[in-house]
């Protein structure tokens, strides 16, 4: 059932991205609501599976990303992978978000195929984390404003209501903590 809901959510997301006629705004809003509800259902199932550790795992992942400073996100365009450096992540409303611009190719790739992988290397060079999951766009103005308030340096490039700023949250996240000295440890969030 989870796979069916997820597949439906992905299909709706792709359909919503391809539709951009003004006359379809109401349909897009309905599809976005259905997609959000489906993703929230998946998140609730993940929370149940992970138990009370769900939010703690998310906080650990975000703290790791912040400690690394830059982290790298891999997306795909057809059969060609692309990797880019990112530098900000925030937990807002119990969701782990990243941010980019809607005019960028990376955003277009993320909305076409939400699957991604992050790799973050600690400054010591011997510990790293890989994160997989699905990215979901969130056009909530309040979330965008909060993201900018926590990252003042981005305010010179983005505005919450500029129709370019995109905040995306991770659903069905899995983080693998790796090291040359320790066995791999895996958490879900």
N, C-alpha and C positions, 0 to 999 in steps of 0.2 A: 504494500500500500504506500509506503514511504517513497518508493521509486516512482510510482504512478503520480503521486502528488508533486514530486520534484520535477518529473518530466513535464507535467502540465504547467508548472510554474515557469520552467525554462522556455517552453513554447510560447506562453503568453508574453514573456519578457521579450522574446525575439520579435513577436508580432507587434508589440507596442513600439519597439524601436524602429521598425520598418514603416509604421504609419506616422505620418507627420502632417497630414492635411488638417487645417483648422476645423473643418466640419466634423472631424472625428474626435474632437477633444473629449466629448462625453464618453464615447466608447473607450478611449484610452484611459480615462479616469476610472471607469469600471474595471477594465483589464488590470490596471495598476492596483486597484483595491483587491481584486481576486488574487493577483500575484503576491501581494504583501501578506494576505491572509494565509496563502499556501506556504510561503516561506516562514511565517511566524509559527505555523503548525509544525513544520520541520524543525525549527529551532526549539519548540517546546518538547518535541520528541528527543532531541539531542540533550536538552537539559535533564529530562527524566533519566536518560541513559547514563549521563555523567553524574547525576545527583548534585549534591551541594557544591561539588568541586567545579561545576561549570564556570561560574564567575571567577573563582580563584584561578582556574586554568587560563582564562582569558586575560586576567590581570598579569599573570606570569608571562604570557606571550607578549603583551604590550610592553611590560617593563624590559624584557629582553630586546625588543625592537628599539626602544628608547636608548638603552645602553649601547647598542651597536651604532646608533646614529643613522647611518645610511643602511638601507636594506634594498634588496633587488627583487623585482616582481617579474615573473615570466608569464607571458600570454602567448596566444597563437593567432596567426593570421593565415587561414587555410592550413597548410601543412608546415608553415615556417614559424618557428618559435622566435619570440622577441623578448629581450630582457632590458629592464630599465631600473634606474636608481630612484628610490623614494626616500623621504626623510621624516614623514609625519604619520602618526597614527593616534587615535584617541578612542577611549571607551566612553560612549554616550548612550544613555538609556539601555545599559547592559548589552551593547553591541560594539564590536571592535571595528572602527572605521579607518579607511584610508581616504585620500583626497587627490583629485587630479582635475584637469580641465576637459570639458566636453569637446573642445575642438581638437584635442590630441588624438593621434592614432591609438594610443593605449586605451583610452576610454572607449573608442569604437570597438576595439577588440574585446574589451571586458563585457560590453553590453551584448555583443554577438555570441560570445562564449564566456560565461562567467567563471569557468574553471581557471585556476591560477596556481602558481607556486611562488612562495617567497623564500629567499635564502638570506639570512642575516649572519654575519661573521663578527664575533666579539673582537675588540681591539687586540687581545692577546694572540689572535690568529690560530688558536688551537681548539676553539669551541664555536659551534655554529648551530643555527636552528633552521629547519625547513618547515614551512607552513603550507598546507593545501586546504582547499575548500572551494566555495563558490562565492563570488562577489555579487552583491545585489545593490543596485542604485537606489538611493533614498533622496527624494527631492524635498524633504521636510525643511522648510526655511529655518525653523528653530534649531535643528541639528546643524545646519550649515553655519548659522550665527555662532553657536557654541563652539564649533570647530575653529572658526576664525578667532574667537575670543581667547582660545587656548594657544593659538599660534599667531601671534601679532604680526610676525614677519610676512605672513601670507596676505595681509590686508592691502598691501601695495599692489598685489597682482590679481586678487579676487575680491568679489563682493558676494554676499550670500544670495542676492537677488539678481545677479548679472547674467543669468541663463548660460553661464559657462562653468561655474564651479560645480563639481560633482563630488559627492561623498558616497562611498560605497562601503557596505558592511560585509563582514565575512559570516557565512553560514556554513554549517557542517564542517567547521574547522578542525584540523588535526595538526598538532605541532610535534615535530621530532627534534629532540635536543641531542646533539651529537658532539663528540669529543674524540681526540686522539687517545685519551687516557681512560675514558669511562665507556661503559656500554650505552647504547642509545636508549633514551627514555621518551615515551610517547604520551601525549595528553590530547583530549578532545575538548572542544568548546563550541 
